[in-house]
Amino acid sequence: MARRPSTSRERTVITPEGVALTFMLATRGARAAALLLDLAMIGTAMIVTSLALIWIAGGIGVKIEDLESAGPKARALQALVIVWIIAMFLLRNAWFLFFELGPRGATPGKRIAGIRIAARGTDRLTTEAVIARNIVRDIELFMPIVFIGGAFAADGDSDVASWAGTVWFLIFVLFPFFNRDALRCGDVIAGTWVVEASRRRLGQALSVAAPELAESTAERFVFSPAELAVYGEFELQTLERVLREGRGPGIDDVADAISRKIGRPFPYGEERAFLEAYYLQLRAQLEQGLRLGRRKADKYAA
């Protein structure tokens, strides 16, 4: 369930536990900058890979003319060509998939721009959604560019073909300007948003409310590592928001959800103390994991 946004880019969804989660949609400029950065990195990687393979070919003494022969140099050159084709395919197709399927949900370009992808609503971001939005990118961006380039390279009706490719390209490029969430077609099909990424570090969580939490709270409720392991950083920040707002119904709902999730009886009359203790111990366990090189982004992470 969604609430009316307080700003033009703010979106709020209500989780099944009744917790309000607020997202700030990324601007169109940030999305364009992130895409250009990623394309520049991909292009650079392609050039570096190509030059490295050319250097290797020169090092083993093979030339393009060797393809016409049937000797070992021809086979070596064919192997290098195959490696080049595979590398170009992976850089071209797997770049976005690899990074957006990661725990941060963002390519290097998006991370620099301070944005990430997220599922619309309260569902988790799925592999299918990431694949769908990136397949559609081919239709939106790469296919019309190839079509336009092929039209200029071919003889005949190149003017008609190039204009058709340009119109095709502009339709998809301008699509985000005609919906209030700045969604491209891939986002519509995949059910995703592109939102501003939180820049807060885990150690800064609950920076205002933490001093108000008495350490004695943690002594009244002690949770095992297994009980704490069911949640991650995202849930920690959500719990922070609940404790900050301090609303009665929200406190009760979240305490009920956590107690059922970890298999404990509902803490009647001590809901807030229960949540404060769980927050402090979950935060400590996550921080310890970070120091050991282990990060748990959310409850879905292993």
Secondary structure in CASP SS format (residue, H / E / C, confidence):
PFRMAT SS
TARGET T0000
AUTHOR 0000-0000-0000
METHOD secondary structure of the structure
MODEL  1
M C 1.00
A E 1.00
R E 1.00
R C 1.00
P C 1.00
S C 1.00
T C 1.00
S C 1.00
R C 1.00
E E 1.00
R E 1.00
T E 1.00
V E 1.00
I E 1.00
T C 1.00
P C 1.00
E C 1.00
G C 1.00
V C 1.00
A E 1.00
L E 1.00
T E 1.00
F E 1.00
M E 1.00
L E 1.00
A C 1.00
T C 1.00
R H 1.00
G H 1.00
A H 1.00
R H 1.00
A H 1.00
A H 1.00
A H 1.00
L H 1.00
L H 1.00
L H 1.00
D H 1.00
L H 1.00
A H 1.00
M H 1.00
I H 1.00
G H 1.00
T H 1.00
A H 1.00
M H 1.00
I H 1.00
V H 1.00
T H 1.00
S H 1.00
L H 1.00
A H 1.00
L H 1.00
I H 1.00
W H 1.00
I H 1.00
A H 1.00
G H 1.00
G H 1.00
I C 1.00
G C 1.00
V C 1.00
K C 1.00
I H 1.00
E H 1.00
D H 1.00
L H 1.00
E H 1.00
S C 1.00
A C 1.00
G C 1.00
P H 1.00
K H 1.00
A H 1.00
R H 1.00
A H 1.00
L H 1.00
Q H 1.00
A H 1.00
L H 1.00
V H 1.00
I H 1.00
V H 1.00
W H 1.00
I H 1.00
I H 1.00
A H 1.00
M H 1.00
F H 1.00
L H 1.00
L H 1.00
R H 1.00
N H 1.00
A H 1.00
W H 1.00
F H 1.00
L H 1.00
F H 1.00
F H 1.00
E H 1.00
L C 1.00
G C 1.00
P C 1.00
R C 1.00
G C 1.00
A C 1.00
T C 1.00
P H 1.00
G H 1.00
K H 1.00
R H 1.00
I H 1.00
A H 1.00
G C 1.00
I E 1.00
R E 1.00
I E 1.00
A E 1.00
A E 1.00
R C 1.00
G C 1.00
T C 1.00
D C 1.00
R C 1.00
L C 1.00
T C 1.00
T H 1.00
E H 1.00
A H 1.00
V H 1.00
I H 1.00
A H 1.00
R H 1.00
N H 1.00
I H 1.00
V H 1.00
R H 1.00
D H 1.00
I H 1.00
E H 1.00
L H 1.00
F H 1.00
M H 1.00
P H 1.00
I H 1.00
V H 1.00
F H 1.00
I H 1.00
G H 1.00
G H 1.00
A H 1.00
F H 1.00
A H 1.00
A C 1.00
D C 1.00
G C 1.00
D C 1.00
S H 1.00
D H 1.00
V H 1.00
A H 1.00
S H 1.00
W H 1.00
A H 1.00
G H 1.00
T H 1.00
V H 1.00
W H 1.00
F H 1.00
L H 1.00
I H 1.00
F H 1.00
V H 1.00
L H 1.00
F H 1.00
P H 1.00
F H 1.00
F H 1.00
N C 1.00
R C 1.00
D C 1.00
A C 1.00
L C 1.00
R C 1.00
C H 1.00
G H 1.00
D H 1.00
V H 1.00
I H 1.00
A H 1.00
G C 1.00
T E 1.00
W E 1.00
V E 1.00
V E 1.00
E E 1.00
A C 1.00
S C 1.00
R C 1.00
R C 1.00
R C 1.00
L H 1.00
G H 1.00
Q H 1.00
A C 1.00
L C 1.00
S C 1.00
V C 1.00
A C 1.00
A H 1.00
P H 1.00
E H 1.00
L C 1.00
A C 1.00
E C 1.00
S H 1.00
T H 1.00
A H 1.00
E H 1.00
R H 1.00
F C 1.00
V C 1.00
F C 1.00
S C 1.00
P H 1.00
A H 1.00
E H 1.00
L H 1.00
A C 1.00
V C 1.00
Y C 1.00
G C 1.00
E H 1.00
F H 1.00
E H 1.00
L H 1.00
Q H 1.00
T H 1.00
L H 1.00
E H 1.00
R H 1.00
V H 1.00
L H 1.00
R H 1.00
E H 1.00
G C 1.00
R C 1.00
G H 1.00
P H 1.00
G H 1.00
I H 1.00
D H 1.00
D H 1.00
V H 1.00
A H 1.00
D H 1.00
A H 1.00
I H 1.00
S H 1.00
R H 1.00
K H 1.00
I H 1.00
G C 1.00
R C 1.00
P C 1.00
F C 1.00
P C 1.00
Y C 1.00
G C 1.00
E C 1.00
E H 1.00
R H 1.00
A H 1.00
F H 1.00
L H 1.00
E H 1.00
A H 1.00
Y H 1.00
Y H 1.00
L H 1.00
Q H 1.00
L H 1.00
R H 1.00
A H 1.00
Q H 1.00
L H 1.00
E H 1.00
Q H 1.00
G H 1.00
L H 1.00
R H 1.00
L C 1.00
G C 1.00
R C 1.00
R C 1.00
K C 1.00
A C 1.00
D C 1.00
K C 1.00
Y C 1.00
A C 1.00
A C 1.00
END
